[in-house]
Amino acid sequence: MTDLFSKFDPLIQQRETLLETGLTDPFNLVMERVESPTVAICNGKRTILLGTYNYMGMTFDPDVVAAGKKALDEFGSGTTGSRVLNGTYQGHRECEAALRDFYAMDHAMVFSTGYQANLGVISTIAGKEDYIVLDIDSHASIYDGCALGNAQIVPFRHNDIEALEKRLKRIPEGAGKLVVLEGVYSMLGDIAPLREMVAVSKANGAMVLVDEAHSMGFIGENGRGVAEAQGVIDDVDFIIGTFSKSVGTVGGFCVSNHPKFEILRLVCRPYVFTASLPPSVVATAATSIRKLMDSADKRAHLWENSKRLHAGLRQLGFTLGTGEPQSAIIAVIMPNLEKGAAMWEALLNEGLYVNLARPPATPAGMTLLRCSLCALHTEEQVGEILGMFAAAGRATGCIS
Ligand SMILES: Cc1ncc(COP(=O)(O)O)c(C=O)c1O
């Protein structure tokens, strides 16, 4: 018998070597108590959270929590069924109405996760004879959606407008073309040049799908994302998003103005063949989405936080993923996994949680300490965070 697990041996070995040094496992941390969107208890210690996707701090919003409790009491803990059978409750409809209002679009379809939204929409609309042109740094859910649909996959260099255009021009005349982009790329926190990329895609007869997972609620005048901020939202055919970041719960969605969009509810397998979200989740999501429409002050404060942290880290001597802050994600580039893990642990000991990210999730084999800011981080907390980076950086030799 061939042990099907033998392919994982190199990874098992790498983990063992790392943990033998006595390091805390960076991928096995437990949040023992969560006090707020910015503070938790980890290993019995008060820890500032700088590695969540809780960009707008909605997880403890009293209206959001109350809506979830009410739905739990009135509709029970789960739907036990697919959206196309018994799993569409009034709450799912209300959640889709909130999304239509938020994006000012005609159609909204809620999935059980953002992963499934990409999986479902991409695989359903781009089939065997079609072409998907995508940024090489796309999220795993985008790649998996491509694989599920059997389309021809044409990757292009990250954020390279000319490369996108060249790839589009090589596709046979008359073939179906879908360009897949992200608003914010979550590893380095950089944004896409959507204005140019959407124009090039349209000029070459392609439909455009933009995953705005990391920009919803924060970027753009109304928080609709990078496509809104760059003035091209009306030219984007499909926006994919998630409830697991700014919205503060779990779930995914696609919004669109395409006149035939609703047919997807019958043909999209990751929508049909899975249970719908629990009533409490769609109630919290709908309440959160409606509150995000009116959150300009929080958006402004989050930008302040992002600028303050970026400038402070740069001043300390860290190498960052972007020259200026472009989103709520600030990536600190580590020289290698060992140093990254040591720095991650030193920060945790100081009382700060960040994400340790490594290949294959990261581009170009990089090890990153990914910091994601929250609109509820105070100016004082950002100061505290910088103090912790200074101490941990010196202790591990990452900065002098
Ligand atoms: C760009 C992007 N798209 C989709 C997803 C999937 O979202 P969800 O957590 O709702 O499955 C993520 C999650 O990390 C993401 O970063």
The ligand as an ORCA input file, in Angstrom:
! r2SCAN-3c Opt
* xyz 0 1
  C      -9.676     37.429     -1.372
  C     -10.498     36.446     -0.598
  N     -11.577     35.913     -1.183
  C     -12.349     35.025     -0.536
  C     -12.067     34.625      0.750
  C     -12.931     33.599      1.415
  O     -13.740     34.163      2.383
  P     -14.491     33.279      3.481
  O     -13.696     33.403      4.736
  O     -15.840     33.912      3.600
  O     -14.577     31.887      2.980
  C     -10.968     35.158      1.395
  C     -10.650     34.744      2.779
  O      -9.620     34.829      3.310
  C     -10.155     36.090      0.708
  O      -9.066     36.609      1.281
*
